[in-house]
Structure formats: C-alpha cells, structure tokens
Amino acid sequence: MRTFDKRLLQVLACPVCKGQVILYTNDNIQELVCRFDRLAFPIRDAIPVMLEEQARTLSLEELDKVN
C-alpha cells in the first residue's frame, strides 16, 4: 500500500463545505474525513478522491472514532 503524503492536508479542503479535512487510518484503509459534513473521501493508490459522489457518509459512531 502506498502511503498518502500528509503535506497535502495543508492544501486539500472538503469539496462540499470547503472546510478542513483530516486523515483517518483504520485497518490499513486511509480516508480524508470532513467532520462537519460527516463525509469520508477515499484515498486510492495514495491519491485522494475528493468527489462528493465517491465519499461515504459516516455514522455518528464512526465520527466519534475520528480525531
């Protein structure tokens, strides 16, 4: 698995609300999470897929696990 370059977090924003996204890693799966919109954007081959239609909605329980 290729790793996501964390320096990208400084320039990436949620495409829905333009807010901050945070990197979440769980069981070798990396996602960029917008806490405000409760969306998790996938990272495929170390490339973030910042498309709303590709994001999954987080439950409140999942959101609590994200820092």
mmCIF file of the N, C-alpha and C atoms, coordinates in Angstrom:
data_MODEL
# 
_entry.id   MODEL 
# 
loop_
_atom_site.group_PDB 
_atom_site.id 
_atom_site.type_symbol 
_atom_site.label_atom_id 
_atom_site.label_alt_id 
_atom_site.label_comp_id 
_atom_site.label_asym_id 
_atom_site.label_entity_id 
_atom_site.label_seq_id 
_atom_site.pdbx_PDB_ins_code 
_atom_site.Cartn_x 
_atom_site.Cartn_y 
_atom_site.Cartn_z 
_atom_site.occupancy 
_atom_site.B_iso_or_equiv 
_atom_site.pdbx_formal_charge 
_atom_site.auth_seq_id 
_atom_site.auth_comp_id 
_atom_site.auth_asym_id 
_atom_site.auth_atom_id 
_atom_site.pdbx_PDB_model_num 
ATOM 1   N N  . MET A 1 1  ? 0.838   -1.186 0.000  1.00 0.00 ? 1  MET A N  1 
ATOM 2   C CA . MET A 1 1  ? 0.000   0.000  0.000  1.00 0.00 ? 1  MET A CA 1 
ATOM 3   C C  . MET A 1 1  ? 0.880   1.246  0.000  1.00 0.00 ? 1  MET A C  1 
ATOM 4   N N  . ARG A 1 2  ? 0.643   2.119  -0.952 1.00 0.00 ? 2  ARG A N  1 
ATOM 5   C CA . ARG A 1 2  ? 1.369   3.383  -0.988 1.00 0.00 ? 2  ARG A CA 1 
ATOM 6   C C  . ARG A 1 2  ? 0.775   4.305  0.063  1.00 0.00 ? 2  ARG A C  1 
ATOM 7   N N  . THR A 1 3  ? 1.625   5.103  0.666  1.00 0.00 ? 3  THR A N  1 
ATOM 8   C CA . THR A 1 3  ? 1.149   5.977  1.733  1.00 0.00 ? 3  THR A CA 1 
ATOM 9   C C  . THR A 1 3  ? 0.834   7.374  1.202  1.00 0.00 ? 3  THR A C  1 
ATOM 10  N N  . PHE A 1 4  ? -0.153  7.953  1.808  1.00 0.00 ? 4  PHE A N  1 
ATOM 11  C CA . PHE A 1 4  ? -0.609  9.290  1.473  1.00 0.00 ? 4  PHE A CA 1 
ATOM 12  C C  . PHE A 1 4  ? 0.390   10.321 1.997  1.00 0.00 ? 4  PHE A C  1 
ATOM 13  N N  . ASP A 1 5  ? 0.724   11.301 1.182  1.00 0.00 ? 5  ASP A N  1 
ATOM 14  C CA . ASP A 1 5  ? 1.639   12.367 1.586  1.00 0.00 ? 5  ASP A CA 1 
ATOM 15  C C  . ASP A 1 5  ? 0.879   13.365 2.467  1.00 0.00 ? 5  ASP A C  1 
ATOM 16  N N  . LYS A 1 6  ? 1.184   13.372 3.744  1.00 0.00 ? 6  LYS A N  1 
ATOM 17  C CA . LYS A 1 6  ? 0.454   14.207 4.712  1.00 0.00 ? 6  LYS A CA 1 
ATOM 18  C C  . LYS A 1 6  ? 0.611   15.697 4.464  1.00 0.00 ? 6  LYS A C  1 
ATOM 19  N N  . ARG A 1 7  ? 1.601   16.085 3.685  1.00 0.00 ? 7  ARG A N  1 
ATOM 20  C CA . ARG A 1 7  ? 1.757   17.516 3.372  1.00 0.00 ? 7  ARG A CA 1 
ATOM 21  C C  . ARG A 1 7  ? 0.595   18.038 2.544  1.00 0.00 ? 7  ARG A C  1 
ATOM 22  N N  . LEU A 1 8  ? -0.105  17.149 1.849  1.00 0.00 ? 8  LEU A N  1 
ATOM 23  C CA . LEU A 1 8  ? -1.265  17.562 1.058  1.00 0.00 ? 8  LEU A CA 1 
ATOM 24  C C  . LEU A 1 8  ? -2.406  18.085 1.924  1.00 0.00 ? 8  LEU A C  1 
ATOM 25  N N  . LEU A 1 9  ? -2.432  17.691 3.188  1.00 0.00 ? 9  LEU A N  1 
ATOM 26  C CA . LEU A 1 9  ? -3.503  18.142 4.082  1.00 0.00 ? 9  LEU A CA 1 
ATOM 27  C C  . LEU A 1 9  ? -3.535  19.665 4.216  1.00 0.00 ? 9  LEU A C  1 
ATOM 28  N N  . GLN A 1 10 ? -2.406  20.304 3.965  1.00 0.00 ? 10 GLN A N  1 
ATOM 29  C CA . GLN A 1 10 ? -2.337  21.762 4.082  1.00 0.00 ? 10 GLN A CA 1 
ATOM 30  C C  . GLN A 1 10 ? -3.099  22.459 2.960  1.00 0.00 ? 10 GLN A C  1 
ATOM 31  N N  . VAL A 1 11 ? -3.288  21.782 1.828  1.00 0.00 ? 11 VAL A N  1 
ATOM 32  C CA . VAL A 1 11 ? -3.931  22.433 0.677  1.00 0.00 ? 11 VAL A CA 1 
ATOM 33  C C  . VAL A 1 11 ? -5.275  21.818 0.304  1.00 0.00 ? 11 VAL A C  1 
ATOM 34  N N  . LEU A 1 12 ? -5.594  20.644 0.830  1.00 0.00 ? 12 LEU A N  1 
ATOM 35  C CA . LEU A 1 12 ? -6.857  19.999 0.499  1.00 0.00 ? 12 LEU A CA 1 
ATOM 36  C C  . LEU A 1 12 ? -7.978  20.524 1.377  1.00 0.00 ? 12 LEU A C  1 
ATOM 37  N N  . ALA A 1 13 ? -9.170  20.592 0.795  1.00 0.00 ? 13 ALA A N  1 
ATOM 38  C CA . ALA A 1 13 ? -10.354 21.019 1.533  1.00 0.00 ? 13 ALA A CA 1 
ATOM 39  C C  . ALA A 1 13 ? -11.532 20.161 1.089  1.00 0.00 ? 13 ALA A C  1 
ATOM 40  N N  . CYS A 1 14 ? -12.525 20.097 1.926  1.00 0.00 ? 14 CYS A N  1 
ATOM 41  C CA . CYS A 1 14 ? -13.745 19.380 1.588  1.00 0.00 ? 14 CYS A CA 1 
ATOM 42  C C  . CYS A 1 14 ? -14.384 20.061 0.379  1.00 0.00 ? 14 CYS A C  1 
ATOM 43  N N  . PRO A 1 15 ? -14.739 19.313 -0.667 1.00 0.00 ? 15 PRO A N  1 
ATOM 44  C CA . PRO A 1 15 ? -15.345 19.942 -1.839 1.00 0.00 ? 15 PRO A CA 1 
ATOM 45  C C  . PRO A 1 15 ? -16.774 20.423 -1.596 1.00 0.00 ? 15 PRO A C  1 
ATOM 46  N N  . VAL A 1 16 ? -17.391 19.982 -0.513 1.00 0.00 ? 16 VAL A N  1 
ATOM 47  C CA . VAL A 1 16 ? -18.767 20.376 -0.212 1.00 0.00 ? 16 VAL A CA 1 
ATOM 48  C C  . VAL A 1 16 ? -18.808 21.693 0.549  1.00 0.00 ? 16 VAL A C  1 
ATOM 49  N N  . CYS A 1 17 ? -18.092 21.747 1.690  1.00 0.00 ? 17 CYS A N  1 
ATOM 50  C CA . CYS A 1 17 ? -18.164 22.934 2.547  1.00 0.00 ? 17 CYS A CA 1 
ATOM 51  C C  . CYS A 1 17 ? -16.896 23.781 2.526  1.00 0.00 ? 17 CYS A C  1 
ATOM 52  N N  . LYS A 1 18 ? -15.862 23.280 1.826  1.00 0.00 ? 18 LYS A N  1 
ATOM 53  C CA . LYS A 1 18 ? -14.550 23.960 1.738  1.00 0.00 ? 18 LYS A CA 1 
ATOM 54  C C  . LYS A 1 18 ? -13.826 23.999 3.075  1.00 0.00 ? 18 LYS A C  1 
ATOM 55  N N  . GLY A 1 19 ? -14.250 23.151 4.012  1.00 0.00 ? 19 GLY A N  1 
ATOM 56  C CA . GLY A 1 19 ? -13.627 23.088 5.329  1.00 0.00 ? 19 GLY A CA 1 
ATOM 57  C C  . GLY A 1 19 ? -12.440 22.142 5.361  1.00 0.00 ? 19 GLY A C  1 
ATOM 58  N N  . GLN A 1 20 ? -11.833 22.058 6.505  1.00 0.00 ? 20 GLN A N  1 
ATOM 59  C CA . GLN A 1 20 ? -10.650 21.235 6.726  1.00 0.00 ? 20 GLN A CA 1 
ATOM 60  C C  . GLN A 1 20 ? -11.014 19.749 6.685  1.00 0.00 ? 20 GLN A C  1 
ATOM 61  N N  . VAL A 1 21 ? -10.109 18.961 6.116  1.00 0.00 ? 21 VAL A N  1 
ATOM 62  C CA . VAL A 1 21 ? -10.235 17.504 6.161  1.00 0.00 ? 21 VAL A CA 1 
ATOM 63  C C  . VAL A 1 21 ? -9.081  16.952 6.983  1.00 0.00 ? 21 VAL A C  1 
ATOM 64  N N  . ILE A 1 22 ? -9.333  15.827 7.634  1.00 0.00 ? 22 ILE A N  1 
ATOM 65  C CA . ILE A 1 22 ? -8.294  15.198 8.440  1.00 0.00 ? 22 ILE A CA 1 
ATOM 66  C C  . ILE A 1 22 ? -8.076  13.778 7.932  1.00 0.00 ? 22 ILE A C  1 
ATOM 67  N N  . LEU A 1 23 ? -6.865  13.304 8.108  1.00 0.00 ? 23 LEU A N  1 
ATOM 68  C CA . LEU A 1 23 ? -6.504  11.961 7.678  1.00 0.00 ? 23 LEU A CA 1 
ATOM 69  C C  . LEU A 1 23 ? -6.928  10.968 8.744  1.00 0.00 ? 23 LEU A C  1 
ATOM 70  N N  . TYR A 1 24 ? -7.643  9.946  8.327  1.00 0.00 ? 24 TYR A N  1 
ATOM 71  C CA . TYR A 1 24 ? -8.071  8.883  9.228  1.00 0.00 ? 24 TYR A CA 1 
ATOM 72  C C  . TYR A 1 24 ? -7.564  7.560  8.675  1.00 0.00 ? 24 TYR A C  1 
ATOM 73  N N  . THR A 1 25 ? -6.880  6.792  9.496  1.00 0.00 ? 25 THR A N  1 
ATOM 74  C CA . THR A 1 25 ? -6.356  5.492  9.103  1.00 0.00 ? 25 THR A CA 1 
ATOM 75  C C  . THR A 1 25 ? -6.915  4.440  10.041 1.00 0.00 ? 25 THR A C  1 
ATOM 76  N N  . ASN A 1 26 ? -7.473  3.371  9.453  1.00 0.00 ? 26 ASN A N  1 
ATOM 77  C CA . ASN A 1 26 ? -8.026  2.284  10.246 1.00 0.00 ? 26 ASN A CA 1 
ATOM 78  C C  . ASN A 1 26 ? -7.899  1.003  9.438  1.00 0.00 ? 26 ASN A C  1 
ATOM 79  N N  . ASP A 1 27 ? -7.266  -0.005 10.011 1.00 0.00 ? 27 ASP A N  1 
ATOM 80  C CA . ASP A 1 27 ? -7.116  -1.312 9.352  1.00 0.00 ? 27 ASP A CA 1 
ATOM 81  C C  . ASP A 1 27 ? -6.549  -1.176 7.939  1.00 0.00 ? 27 ASP A C  1 
ATOM 82  N N  . ASN A 1 28 ? -5.476  -0.426 7.786  1.00 0.00 ? 28 ASN A N  1 
ATOM 83  C CA . ASN A 1 28 ? -4.798  -0.225 6.503  1.00 0.00 ? 28 ASN A CA 1 
ATOM 84  C C  . ASN A 1 28 ? -5.650  0.504  5.465  1.00 0.00 ? 28 ASN A C  1 
ATOM 85  N N  . ILE A 1 29 ? -6.722  1.137  5.889  1.00 0.00 ? 29 ILE A N  1 
ATOM 86  C CA . ILE A 1 29 ? -7.546  1.951  4.998  1.00 0.00 ? 29 ILE A CA 1 
ATOM 87  C C  . ILE A 1 29 ? -7.356  3.403  5.396  1.00 0.00 ? 29 ILE A C  1 
ATOM 88  N N  . GLN A 1 30 ? -7.035  4.234  4.426  1.00 0.00 ? 30 GLN A N  1 
ATOM 89  C CA . GLN A 1 30 ? -6.881  5.659  4.689  1.00 0.00 ? 30 GLN A CA 1 
ATOM 90  C C  . GLN A 1 30 ? -8.012  6.419  4.008  1.00 0.00 ? 30 GLN A C  1 
ATOM 91  N N  . GLU A 1 31 ? -8.545  7.396  4.717  1.00 0.00 ? 31 GLU A N  1 
ATOM 92  C CA . GLU A 1 31 ? -9.602  8.253  4.186  1.00 0.00 ? 31 GLU A CA 1 
ATOM 93  C C  . GLU A 1 31 ? -9.359  9.673  4.666  1.00 0.00 ? 31 GLU A C  1 
ATOM 94  N N  . LEU A 1 32 ? -9.862  10.619 3.915  1.00 0.00 ? 32 LEU A N  1 
ATOM 95  C CA . LEU A 1 32 ? -9.872  12.003 4.355  1.00 0.00 ? 32 LEU A CA 1 
ATOM 96  C C  . LEU A 1 32 ? -11.285 12.305 4.833  1.00 0.00 ? 32 LEU A C  1 
ATOM 97  N N  . VAL A 1 33 ? -11.388 12.814 6.043  1.00 0.00 ? 33 VAL A N  1 
ATOM 98  C CA . VAL A 1 33 ? -12.685 12.992 6.682  1.00 0.00 ? 33 VAL A CA 1 
ATOM 99  C C  . VAL A 1 33 ? -12.981 14.472 6.889  1.00 0.00 ? 33 VAL A C  1 
ATOM 100 N N  . CYS A 1 34 ? -14.198 14.850 6.499  1.00 0.00 ? 34 CYS A N  1 
ATOM 101 C CA . CYS A 1 34 ? -14.738 16.168 6.834  1.00 0.00 ? 34 CYS A CA 1 
ATOM 102 C C  . CYS A 1 34 ? -15.710 15.948 7.985  1.00 0.00 ? 34 CYS A C  1 
ATOM 103 N N  . ARG A 1 35 ? -15.344 16.411 9.154  1.00 0.00 ? 35 ARG A N  1 
ATOM 104 C CA . ARG A 1 35 ? -16.191 16.210 10.330 1.00 0.00 ? 35 ARG A CA 1 
ATOM 105 C C  . ARG A 1 35 ? -17.501 16.978 10.217 1.00 0.00 ? 35 ARG A C  1 
ATOM 106 N N  . PHE A 1 36 ? -17.472 18.158 9.618  1.00 0.00 ? 36 PHE A N  1 
ATOM 107 C CA . PHE A 1 36 ? -18.676 18.988 9.522  1.00 0.00 ? 36 PHE A CA 1 
ATOM 108 C C  . PHE A 1 36 ? -19.756 18.303 8.680  1.00 0.00 ? 36 PHE A C  1 
ATOM 109 N N  . ASP A 1 37 ? -19.369 17.768 7.524  1.00 0.00 ? 37 ASP A N  1 
ATOM 110 C CA . ASP A 1 37 ? -20.329 17.123 6.617  1.00 0.00 ? 37 ASP A CA 1 
ATOM 111 C C  . ASP A 1 37 ? -20.476 15.626 6.872  1.00 0.00 ? 37 ASP A C  1 
ATOM 112 N N  . ARG A 1 38 ? -19.654 15.068 7.791  1.00 0.00 ? 38 ARG A N  1 
ATOM 113 C CA . ARG A 1 38 ? -19.655 13.636 8.090  1.00 0.00 ? 38 ARG A CA 1 
ATOM 114 C C  . ARG A 1 38 ? -19.411 12.808 6.834  1.00 0.00 ? 38 ARG A C  1 
ATOM 115 N N  . LEU A 1 39 ? -18.423 13.244 6.044  1.00 0.00 ? 39 LEU A N  1 
ATOM 116 C CA . LEU A 1 39 ? -18.065 12.538 4.816  1.00 0.00 ? 39 LEU A CA 1 
ATOM 117 C C  . LEU A 1 39 ? -16.647 11.999 4.910  1.00 0.00 ? 39 LEU A C  1 
ATOM 118 N N  . ALA A 1 40 ? -16.442 10.804 4.356  1.00 0.00 ? 40 ALA A N  1 
ATOM 119 C CA . ALA A 1 40 ? -15.114 10.193 4.281  1.00 0.00 ? 40 ALA A CA 1 
ATOM 120 C C  . ALA A 1 40 ? -14.781 9.999  2.804  1.00 0.00 ? 40 ALA A C  1 
ATOM 121 N N  . PHE A 1 41 ? -13.722 10.654 2.366  1.00 0.00 ? 41 PHE A N  1 
ATOM 122 C CA . PHE A 1 41 ? -13.282 10.573 0.976  1.00 0.00 ? 41 PHE A CA 1 
ATOM 123 C C  . PHE A 1 41 ? -12.192 9.515  0.865  1.00 0.00 ? 41 PHE A C  1 
ATOM 124 N N  . PRO A 1 42 ? -12.311 8.614  -0.100 1.00 0.00 ? 42 PRO A N  1 
ATOM 125 C CA . PRO A 1 42 ? -11.313 7.538  -0.211 1.00 0.00 ? 42 PRO A CA 1 
ATOM 126 C C  . PRO A 1 42 ? -9.970  8.040  -0.713 1.00 0.00 ? 42 PRO A C  1 
ATOM 127 N N  . ILE A 1 43 ? -8.939  7.281  -0.371 1.00 0.00 ? 43 ILE A N  1 
ATOM 128 C CA . ILE A 1 43 ? -7.593  7.510  -0.903 1.00 0.00 ? 43 ILE A CA 1 
ATOM 129 C C  . ILE A 1 43 ? -7.224  6.235  -1.645 1.00 0.00 ? 43 ILE A C  1 
ATOM 130 N N  . ARG A 1 44 ? -7.004  6.364  -2.944 1.00 0.00 ? 44 ARG A N  1 
ATOM 131 C CA . ARG A 1 44 ? -6.688  5.195  -3.771 1.00 0.00 ? 44 ARG A CA 1 
ATOM 132 C C  . ARG A 1 44 ? -5.303  5.371  -4.380 1.00 0.00 ? 44 ARG A C  1 
ATOM 133 N N  . ASP A 1 45 ? -4.442  4.414  -4.129 1.00 0.00 ? 45 ASP A N  1 
ATOM 134 C CA . ASP A 1 45 ? -3.062  4.476  -4.631 1.00 0.00 ? 45 ASP A CA 1 
ATOM 135 C C  . ASP A 1 45 ? -2.386  5.780  -4.243 1.00 0.00 ? 45 ASP A C  1 
ATOM 136 N N  . ALA A 1 46 ? -2.600  6.200  -3.005 1.00 0.00 ? 46 ALA A N  1 
ATOM 137 C CA . ALA A 1 46 ? -2.018  7.412  -2.414 1.00 0.00 ? 46 ALA A CA 1 
ATOM 138 C C  . ALA A 1 46 ? -2.565  8.691  -3.019 1.00 0.00 ? 46 ALA A C  1 
ATOM 139 N N  . ILE A 1 47 ? -3.673  8.605  -3.760 1.00 0.00 ? 47 ILE A N  1 
ATOM 140 C CA . ILE A 1 47 ? -4.285  9.785  -4.382 1.00 0.00 ? 47 ILE A CA 1 
ATOM 141 C C  . ILE A 1 47 ? -5.670  9.984  -3.776 1.00 0.00 ? 47 ILE A C  1 
ATOM 142 N N  . PRO A 1 48 ? -5.935  11.149 -3.169 1.00 0.00 ? 48 PRO A N  1 
ATOM 143 C CA . PRO A 1 48 ? -7.252  11.393 -2.590 1.00 0.00 ? 48 PRO A CA 1 
ATOM 144 C C  . PRO A 1 48 ? -8.296  11.611 -3.686 1.00 0.00 ? 48 PRO A C  1 
ATOM 145 N N  . VAL A 1 49 ? -9.443  10.971 -3.512 1.00 0.00 ? 49 VAL A N  1 
ATOM 146 C CA . VAL A 1 49 ? -10.557 11.122 -4.446 1.00 0.00 ? 49 VAL A CA 1 
ATOM 147 C C  . VAL A 1 49 ? -11.546 12.084 -3.794 1.00 0.00 ? 49 VAL A C  1 
ATOM 148 N N  . MET A 1 50 ? -11.441 13.348 -4.159 1.00 0.00 ? 50 MET A N  1 
ATOM 149 C CA . MET A 1 50 ? -12.224 14.395 -3.492 1.00 0.00 ? 50 MET A CA 1 
ATOM 150 C C  . MET A 1 50 ? -13.498 14.711 -4.275 1.00 0.00 ? 50 MET A C  1 
ATOM 151 N N  . LEU A 1 51 ? -14.286 13.684 -4.539 1.00 0.00 ? 51 LEU A N  1 
ATOM 152 C CA . LEU A 1 51 ? -15.556 13.828 -5.237 1.00 0.00 ? 51 LEU A CA 1 
ATOM 153 C C  . LEU A 1 51 ? -16.683 13.451 -4.287 1.00 0.00 ? 51 LEU A C  1 
ATOM 154 N N  . GLU A 1 52 ? -17.680 14.315 -4.179 1.00 0.00 ? 52 GLU A N  1 
ATOM 155 C CA . GLU A 1 52 ? -18.774 14.075 -3.245 1.00 0.00 ? 52 GLU A CA 1 
ATOM 156 C C  . GLU A 1 52 ? -19.472 12.745 -3.528 1.00 0.00 ? 52 GLU A C  1 
ATOM 157 N N  . GLU A 1 53 ? -19.628 12.403 -4.793 1.00 0.00 ? 53 GLU A N  1 
ATOM 158 C CA . GLU A 1 53 ? -20.321 11.154 -5.133 1.00 0.00 ? 53 GLU A CA 1 
ATOM 159 C C  . GLU A 1 53 ? -19.491 9.901  -4.816 1.00 0.00 ? 53 GLU A C  1 
ATOM 160 N N  . GLN A 1 54 ? -18.200 10.053 -4.562 1.00 0.00 ? 54 GLN A N  1 
ATOM 161 C CA . GLN A 1 54 ? -17.345 8.933  -4.181 1.00 0.00 ? 54 GLN A CA 1 
ATOM 162 C C  . GLN A 1 54 ? -17.194 8.817  -2.662 1.00 0.00 ? 54 GLN A C  1 
ATOM 163 N N  . ALA A 1 55 ? -17.622 9.826  -1.937 1.00 0.00 ? 55 ALA A N  1 
ATOM 164 C CA . ALA A 1 55 ? -17.493 9.829  -0.474 1.00 0.00 ? 55 ALA A CA 1 
ATOM 165 C C  . ALA A 1 55 ? -18.574 8.969  0.160  1.00 0.00 ? 55 ALA A C  1 
ATOM 166 N N  . ARG A 1 56 ? -18.264 8.500  1.342  1.00 0.00 ? 56 ARG A N  1 
ATOM 167 C CA . ARG A 1 56 ? -19.285 7.765  2.100  1.00 0.00 ? 56 ARG A CA 1 
ATOM 168 C C  . ARG A 1 56 ? -19.663 8.592  3.324  1.00 0.00 ? 56 ARG A C  1 
ATOM 169 N N  . THR A 1 57 ? -20.901 8.462  3.732  1.00 0.00 ? 57 THR A N  1 
ATOM 170 C CA . THR A 1 57 ? -21.390 9.176  4.898  1.00 0.00 ? 57 THR A CA 1 
ATOM 171 C C  . THR A 1 57 ? -21.029 8.399  6.147  1.00 0.00 ? 57 THR A C  1 
ATOM 172 N N  . LEU A 1 58 ? -20.496 9.110  7.126  1.00 0.00 ? 58 LEU A N  1 
ATOM 173 C CA . LEU A 1 58 ? -20.093 8.487  8.386  1.00 0.00 ? 58 LEU A CA 1 
ATOM 174 C C  . LEU A 1 58 ? -21.249 8.486  9.375  1.00 0.00 ? 58 LEU A C  1 
ATOM 175 N N  . SER A 1 59 ? -21.375 7.406  10.111 1.00 0.00 ? 59 SER A N  1 
ATOM 176 C CA . SER A 1 59 ? -22.331 7.375  11.208 1.00 0.00 ? 59 SER A CA 1 
ATOM 177 C C  . SER A 1 59 ? -21.756 8.200  12.359 1.00 0.00 ? 59 SER A C  1 
ATOM 178 N N  . LEU A 1 60 ? -22.580 8.508  13.327 1.00 0.00 ? 60 LEU A N  1 
ATOM 179 C CA . LEU A 1 60 ? -22.102 9.261  14.490 1.00 0.00 ? 60 LEU A CA 1 
ATOM 180 C C  . LEU A 1 60 ? -21.063 8.455  15.270 1.00 0.00 ? 60 LEU A C  1 
ATOM 181 N N  . GLU A 1 61 ? -21.222 7.129  15.310 1.00 0.00 ? 61 GLU A N  1 
ATOM 182 C CA . GLU A 1 61 ? -20.260 6.275  15.997 1.00 0.00 ? 61 GLU A CA 1 
ATOM 183 C C  . GLU A 1 61 ? -18.892 6.315  15.296 1.00 0.00 ? 61 GLU A C  1 
ATOM 184 N N  . GLU A 1 62 ? -18.911 6.271  13.959 1.00 0.00 ? 62 GLU A N  1 
ATOM 185 C CA . GLU A 1 62 ? -17.662 6.351  13.203 1.00 0.00 ? 62 GLU A CA 1 
ATOM 186 C C  . GLU A 1 62 ? -17.011 7.707  13.387 1.00 0.00 ? 62 GLU A C  1 
ATOM 187 N N  . LEU A 1 63 ? -17.818 8.748  13.392 1.00 0.00 ? 63 LEU A N  1 
ATOM 188 C CA . LEU A 1 63 ? -17.295 10.106 13.537 1.00 0.00 ? 63 LEU A CA 1 
ATOM 189 C C  . LEU A 1 63 ? -16.608 10.282 14.889 1.00 0.00 ? 63 LEU A C  1 
ATOM 190 N N  . ASP A 1 64 ? -17.125 9.623  15.918 1.00 0.00 ? 64 ASP A N  1 
ATOM 191 C CA . ASP A 1 64 ? -16.501 9.701  17.242 1.00 0.00 ? 64 ASP A CA 1 
ATOM 192 C C  . ASP A 1 64 ? -15.102 9.095  17.261 1.00 0.00 ? 64 ASP A C  1 
ATOM 193 N N  . LYS A 1 65 ? -14.826 8.143  16.381 1.00 0.00 ? 65 LYS A N  1 
ATOM 194 C CA . LYS A 1 65 ? -13.512 7.497  16.319 1.00 0.00 ? 65 LYS A CA 1 
ATOM 195 C C  . LYS A 1 65 ? -12.457 8.359  15.637 1.00 0.00 ? 65 LYS A C  1 
ATOM 196 N N  . VAL A 1 66 ? -12.918 9.322  14.851 1.00 0.00 ? 66 VAL A N  1 
ATOM 197 C CA . VAL A 1 66 ? -12.004 10.195 14.116 1.00 0.00 ? 66 VAL A CA 1 
ATOM 198 C C  . VAL A 1 66 ? -11.547 11.318 15.045 1.00 0.00 ? 66 VAL A C  1 
ATOM 199 N N  . ASN A 1 67 ? -10.260 11.567 15.081 1.00 0.00 ? 67 ASN A N  1 
ATOM 200 C CA . ASN A 1 67 ? -9.717  12.613 15.971 1.00 0.00 ? 67 ASN A CA 1 
ATOM 201 C C  . ASN A 1 67 ? -10.255 13.945 15.638 1.00 0.00 ? 67 ASN A C  1 
# 
